[in-house]
């Protein structure tokens, strides 16, 4: 009897969470979708977690109520050490927001917050977003060059959400500083993110306290007013909600604008299509373009943390109680089983149920505002600065190495200076 020949060695998987991976994670995600669609890995923080990379599995996981958003369901105490979630949110008593809770508390809070953050309120804010966009472009239009992250994509959503919340103009630069510390993801002083979170929490708590006696026409006043059958947000809940609207709202929009412009620079034919459409006064291609940019290289790479509350099976893999599960939106949105030619940017793609803003009960509440800001930013930049181009080779651009978000550190551009 002959011995069986040894089995060929299993193909080694791609190296994850390196700087090379941050620059272009999509080949690694394609390998995972093919060979290990629900993949156990050790994250840079040392936490072991499952990565879900196929669209069908991702959509199931995002809607599965056995996967809890509450970090108390994590089997290890890593959440208490700041290794999951937003740095500093636990110490700052900011845990009771929509990203960290499950039904029935989530249902109650979302219903109350939805009464304040309505599509109508976002639509009414359109002229102000346009004015902010024009003001920021005015600041560099005559120079012929700019860093579109620091001079445009970053301040636009900060000032927009501050105005919506009702933060006085004289305090908005403080928010810009705190947000800047958060977005640096370890590039700043040790503990800087947690300190900024604490400062923001203190400020928002004081602002809510002041506004209770002088309600205005702003989002914080609406959060205070919001009630349902006599049920109101507590002051702590209102503070946590204002914080997460700002925290979750600004960096996603920074990256939507930055990644979106980068994708257009890398796909000049599609960019020309969009500019021709805008020049003709059309809006249809702009709307589908923003959705395609969200799918193709979206601002949120991994959905926020989920934890198994009981043993379950995902994509054929057994997941134990307490295991962290991270849905890789960037991988799911390039799944060829769901999207035709997923690695091709097609701004007119209409069959585009991407997961860029999530799915299920945790679908992003701020999606209408982000879409408004993204459409306004792209339309205005491409119209006012039509010959906008990268000022450095694409390979010289650096991507931030955070776990959840995907975005550029800088986006240097040049263009023909325009007279104001």
C-alpha positions, 0 to 999 in steps of 0.5 A: 500500500502506497503512502498518499503524497503530502497535501500541498501547503495551504496558500498563506493569506495576505498580510493585513493592517500594514501600510501597504494594505492601507494604501490598497486593501482591495487585493487582500479583500478579494483573496479573503472573499475567495478563500476565507470569507469569514476570517479570524485575525488579530487586530493591531490592538491585540484583539482577536476578531472575525472579518466578514468580507462577502456581501451576502454574509455582510448583509446578514451580519449587519441585520442579525440581532444576535450580534450585539452593539453593546461592548459589555457582550464582549467575552474579554474586558478589552472594551474596558481598556479602550481597545474597542469603540471610540477612545475615551468614550467610556470615561467620558460617559458617552456610551449611551449612543446609537452605535453602542446599544441594542433594542429596546433601548436603541429603538427608543433612542432612534425614534426620539432622535429621528424626530429631530434629525429629519430629511426635511431639516437636512433639506432646509440646510442645503443653502447653508451647506452651499454657502460653507462650500463656497466660502472654503473654496474662496479661501484658496481659489486665488492660490492655484493650489490647496490641500483639499483635506485640510482646507476643504474636506475636513472643515466643511462637515465640522462647520456644517454639523456645528451649525446644525447642532447650534454651536455658536460661531465663536466656539466652532474653531474649538470643535475643529481642533478637537475633531482634528485630534480625533482624526489623527488616529495616533499621529498626535500626542499620547491620549490626545483623542481621549482628551478631545473626547472629554473636552467635547463631552464637557462642552456639549453637556454645558451647551445642552444645559444652557439651551434647555432654558433658551430653545432655538431652531437647531438640532440640539434644541430639537433633541431636547424637545423630542418626546414620544408618549411623554418619553424624553432624552435624558441630558446624558442621552442628548449629550451622547447623541450630539457627540455621536452625530458629530463624531460619526458625521464628520470623518465619514464626510471628510473621507467621502469627499477625499476618497471620491475626488481621488477616485475621480482623479484615477478615472479621468474618463468618468470624471469627464462624464461627470463634469460634462453632465454638470456643465449641462445643468443635469443632476442625475449623474451626480446623484448616482456618482456619489453612491458609486463613490461610496461603493467603490472606495467608501469612507467607512472600511469596516462597520463598527464593532459587534459581539456575538451574544450566543453561538452562531454560524456566519459564512459556514464559520462557527462564531463563539459567544462573546467573539467580536465580529467586524463587517468589512464594508469595503470588501462586501461592496466589491463582491463580484457575486453582487456587483457587475465588474465591481473593481470598475468605477461606473458613475451611472451604476444604478443597481447599487445597494452598497453597504457604505452606510450600513444596513438594518436598524443601525443604518446611518441616521446621518446619510442624507446630510452626508449625501448633501455635503458630498454632492454639494462639494463635488459639484462646486469643486468640479464646476468652479475649478474645472482643471483641478488635478493632483499635485503629486504622484498618486503613489506619494499619497498617504492613507490614515491607518485607522481600523474603521475609517478609510481616508487620505492624510492629505490631498494636494491639488493644483488648478488655474487660479480663479478671481473671486 
